[in-house]
Amino acid sequence: MECMKCGQLLPLAKLERMKTGTYRRVCNHCKWIYYVRPSRYRRIIRELSCHKAPDTS
């Protein structure tokens, strides 16, 4: 199958398998770059904004 993001032709083992048995047409590397890494950054930013130091005025 061809990855929709990078266009590489890859075997099915390199694509994400869904619970239903079908394959998402994004390779594991592109999945990391486009979905997993940004979600981790959003989580870190959210946690940092919730745990700001109290105002000492």
Rosetta constraint file for C-alpha pairs under 8 A:
AtomPair CA 1 CA 9 HARMONIC 5.56 0.50
AtomPair CA 1 CA 10 HARMONIC 5.55 0.50
AtomPair CA 1 CA 11 HARMONIC 6.34 0.50
AtomPair CA 1 CA 12 HARMONIC 6.64 0.50
AtomPair CA 1 CA 25 HARMONIC 7.28 0.50
AtomPair CA 2 CA 7 HARMONIC 5.66 0.50
AtomPair CA 2 CA 8 HARMONIC 5.46 0.50
AtomPair CA 2 CA 9 HARMONIC 4.38 0.50
AtomPair CA 2 CA 10 HARMONIC 6.06 0.50
AtomPair CA 2 CA 25 HARMONIC 6.85 0.50
AtomPair CA 2 CA 26 HARMONIC 7.95 0.50
AtomPair CA 3 CA 7 HARMONIC 4.87 0.50
AtomPair CA 3 CA 8 HARMONIC 5.51 0.50
AtomPair CA 3 CA 9 HARMONIC 6.58 0.50
AtomPair CA 3 CA 10 HARMONIC 7.23 0.50
AtomPair CA 3 CA 15 HARMONIC 7.96 0.50
AtomPair CA 3 CA 25 HARMONIC 5.34 0.50
AtomPair CA 3 CA 26 HARMONIC 4.76 0.50
AtomPair CA 3 CA 27 HARMONIC 5.62 0.50
AtomPair CA 4 CA 25 HARMONIC 5.91 0.50
AtomPair CA 4 CA 26 HARMONIC 5.70 0.50
AtomPair CA 5 CA 26 HARMONIC 6.44 0.50
AtomPair CA 5 CA 30 HARMONIC 6.60 0.50
AtomPair CA 6 CA 30 HARMONIC 7.17 0.50
AtomPair CA 10 CA 14 HARMONIC 6.27 0.50
AtomPair CA 10 CA 15 HARMONIC 7.59 0.50
AtomPair CA 10 CA 27 HARMONIC 7.73 0.50
AtomPair CA 11 CA 15 HARMONIC 7.36 0.50
AtomPair CA 12 CA 23 HARMONIC 7.55 0.50
AtomPair CA 14 CA 27 HARMONIC 5.75 0.50
AtomPair CA 14 CA 28 HARMONIC 6.20 0.50
AtomPair CA 15 CA 23 HARMONIC 6.41 0.50
AtomPair CA 15 CA 24 HARMONIC 6.47 0.50
AtomPair CA 15 CA 25 HARMONIC 6.54 0.50
AtomPair CA 15 CA 26 HARMONIC 6.01 0.50
AtomPair CA 15 CA 27 HARMONIC 4.52 0.50
AtomPair CA 15 CA 28 HARMONIC 5.79 0.50
AtomPair CA 16 CA 23 HARMONIC 5.67 0.50
AtomPair CA 16 CA 24 HARMONIC 5.39 0.50
AtomPair CA 16 CA 25 HARMONIC 7.46 0.50
AtomPair CA 16 CA 26 HARMONIC 6.87 0.50
AtomPair CA 16 CA 27 HARMONIC 6.57 0.50
AtomPair CA 16 CA 28 HARMONIC 6.29 0.50
AtomPair CA 17 CA 21 HARMONIC 6.28 0.50
AtomPair CA 17 CA 22 HARMONIC 5.94 0.50
AtomPair CA 17 CA 23 HARMONIC 4.48 0.50
AtomPair CA 17 CA 24 HARMONIC 6.26 0.50
AtomPair CA 18 CA 22 HARMONIC 5.47 0.50
AtomPair CA 18 CA 23 HARMONIC 5.78 0.50
AtomPair CA 18 CA 24 HARMONIC 6.80 0.50
AtomPair CA 26 CA 30 HARMONIC 6.28 0.50
AtomPair CA 26 CA 31 HARMONIC 6.14 0.50
AtomPair CA 27 CA 31 HARMONIC 6.12 0.50
AtomPair CA 28 CA 32 HARMONIC 6.26 0.50
AtomPair CA 29 CA 33 HARMONIC 6.44 0.50
AtomPair CA 30 CA 34 HARMONIC 5.89 0.50
AtomPair CA 30 CA 35 HARMONIC 7.95 0.50
AtomPair CA 31 CA 35 HARMONIC 5.42 0.50
AtomPair CA 31 CA 36 HARMONIC 6.52 0.50
AtomPair CA 32 CA 36 HARMONIC 4.76 0.50
AtomPair CA 32 CA 37 HARMONIC 5.81 0.50
AtomPair CA 33 CA 37 HARMONIC 5.74 0.50
AtomPair CA 33 CA 38 HARMONIC 7.49 0.50
AtomPair CA 34 CA 38 HARMONIC 6.70 0.50
AtomPair CA 35 CA 39 HARMONIC 6.27 0.50
AtomPair CA 36 CA 40 HARMONIC 6.31 0.50
AtomPair CA 37 CA 41 HARMONIC 6.33 0.50
AtomPair CA 38 CA 42 HARMONIC 6.18 0.50
AtomPair CA 39 CA 43 HARMONIC 6.19 0.50
AtomPair CA 40 CA 44 HARMONIC 6.20 0.50
AtomPair CA 41 CA 45 HARMONIC 6.16 0.50
AtomPair CA 42 CA 46 HARMONIC 6.06 0.50
AtomPair CA 43 CA 47 HARMONIC 6.12 0.50
AtomPair CA 44 CA 48 HARMONIC 6.13 0.50
AtomPair CA 45 CA 49 HARMONIC 6.13 0.50
AtomPair CA 46 CA 50 HARMONIC 6.27 0.50
AtomPair CA 47 CA 51 HARMONIC 6.29 0.50
AtomPair CA 48 CA 52 HARMONIC 6.47 0.50
